[in-house]
C-alpha cells in the first residue's frame, strides 16, 4: 500500500458517481398490491417522478415524461401526490395546479391556474373530493394564507372550498375509514411543528362541512406528529409530551402505547414524513431512533411490545405497510438508500429500487462510528466519526489526516449513519470526517432539541468546535488542517464557527448559508419567518442579539479561506446572503471563491451542479493546503489566493 499525502488519493467515488447517486427517494405509499414512490432525478434536471411497482413486479414511471410532481407548500414541499384505486392526484411544479391521472389516461387539472399551492391531499372515502393543504398567494405583499380545502373532483377546476382556517399552518388531514370524521394538525407562529402543534378532530355533516371541531392533544409545548386512523376507526398519533416522541391513541382519553426513551417522530420539514404504519388492526410497523441510530420493528398494540425487524437496515423518512410487508425508504452502512420491502414474518429484505446503481468496491467505504464527547454547555454532544479509508493508499509517515467537520442543516434535523457517497468522496481521498449531531438535533429527545433554544450560533458552534478538538486530541485528525462545511442552517453554523472561533478551523465551505440573521428575519418565506424567534429571540425586540450573532458584522475576525455555493433561485436563504459575505471576505484579502447556479433553489438538484460543487470544493482545499488532488481540475476562480 503506497503512502501518499492525504487529500491526493485516487478514488472510484468520483463527483460524477456521487451526483448519479443523488436520486432522491421519498413519498412511499401502497395502494392495494401496488407500491408508489417519488424519485428526484438529478440527470433529468432534478425533476420529481412518481414511480409505480405493480403487483406483477414491473416498475415504470407513473407520471408522463416532462412532468414534475413537486409542491412549493412550505417551500420544502413533500406529500405532492396521493393515490387511490390506481388514480393519482399530484401537484405539478411548473404551475402548482393539482392534476388527476386515471389509469391509461392523461393528466386532467382539477384546480385552476393561479397562485395557489397544494400538498398533503387525501381522498374522501365517501365523497368525490380531495381534502388538502392549500397556500393562497393571491394577495400581493402579504404572507400566504394556509387553510384546509376540499377540491370537487366532478365539477370544473376550482381553487377549493375552505373547510378549516384560522391557524397559520396545517398538515396531515386524514379521514376515519368510514368518512364520518376528519383529523388534522395545526399550529401558529412562532411555533415550528417540532415545538408545538395541535391535533384536531371533527365530525362531518352530510354535505361534507366541518361540525363540532375539538382539540384532542397538543399545544404550544407539545409536538404532535403523524396522526392516522386505525382500520377500526381509532385515532393514533405521536406526541413528545413526556420528552420523547412516543405513540398514543385516543379512546376514552389519550393512552400511551409503548412508553420508552426513544423518538418515534421526525421534524416535519417536509409534509408527508412518516415513521409508522398499520400492518393490520392489531399491529404497527414502526421506525424509531435511539442515540442517533434508527431501528425498524413491529409493535403489538395489545401488549405494547416491540419486536425488532431487519436489523441490518436503517429506516429513512417514509414508512408504509401491508398485512404481510413493510415498504419503506431505508439504507445500510454499505449500500445506498433504496425502496425496500421487508417480510414481516421472516424479516427478509427485498430491494425494489436503489437510489444509485453505482458499483463501488466496499473496501473504499468508511463506516460511521457513533461518538459522544464533552462540550460546553454540556455535558456531552453526539456525532458520527468516519476515518479515512482507501485500500490503495496510506498516509505519509507521521501524517494525521485533515478533518472535515459537517454541521447539518435545519438546524432542527439530524445526521444519520446510512451510506452517503458524498461522505465517502472525502474519506476515500484521505480526509477524516465528523458529522455532528449538535445540541438542537433531533433523535435524542426534546430536551436535547431545546439545547438550541435561544442559543443558535452558540451551542451548535461549540459542539462542532469541541468535536474537532476531541478528535485531534486523540490523534485522529490534524489540528492544523480542520475544515468546517455545512448547508443552509449548517452554512450559518459554518460561518459563525469561522468568525467567532477563528483559531479552531483552517478553511470552510458554506452551501447557501446564512451570514446576516437580521436580513433573514426580514426576507424569508412564511414557514420559517418566525423560526428565529425560538433560535435567537423575537425580532425586532432582540435585534441586538441578531446583529451580535451575524458573521457579516464580524468579518474582521475571520482568518481563513472560505468557498461559497449558492442557488440563484433560492427563496429560503436569498442569494444576497452568500454574495454579501463573499464580498466582505474578498475585501479583507482572504482567499475566497463564490460559485453560483442559475435555476437552482434551496438544495441542488441537477447532476452537473452537484458534480461541480464537489470538484470545486476539493480543488479549493488543495489550493489552500498545498496539495494536488487527483481527478478533474475544475474551472474555479479563487480571489486572494496568493496571500494564503
Secondary structure, DSSP 8 states (H G I E B T S, - for coil): -EE--TT----S--HHHHHHT--EEEEEEEETTEEEEEEEEGGGTTEEEEEEE-TTS-EEESS-TT--B---TTTT-B--EEEETTEEEEEBTTT--EEEE-TTS--EE-S-SSSEEEEEEEE-SSSSEEEEEEEE--STTS--EEEEEEEESSSS----EEEE-SSSEEEEEEE-TTSSEEEEEEE-TT--TTT--EEEEEEE-TTS-EEEEEEEEEBTTB-EEEEEE-TTS-EEEEE-TTSS-EEEEESSSEEESS--SSB-----SSBT--SEEEEETTEEEEEEEETTEEEEEEEETTTTEEEE--TT-EEEEEEEE-SSEEEEEEE-SSS--EEEEEETTT--EEEEEES------GGG----EEEEEE-SS-SEEEEEEE----TTEE--TT----EEEEE-SSSS-----S--HHHHHHHTTT-EEEEEE-TT-SSS-HHHHGGGTTTTTTHHHHHHHHHHHHHHHTTSS-TTSEEEEEETHHHHHHHHHHHH-TTT-SEEEEES--S-HHHHHHSS-GGGTTHHHHHT--TTTTHHHHHHT-GGGGGGG--SEEEEEEETT-SSS-THHHHHHHHHHHHHT--EEEEEETT--SS---HHHHHHHHHHHHHHHHHHHT---SS-------BTGGG-
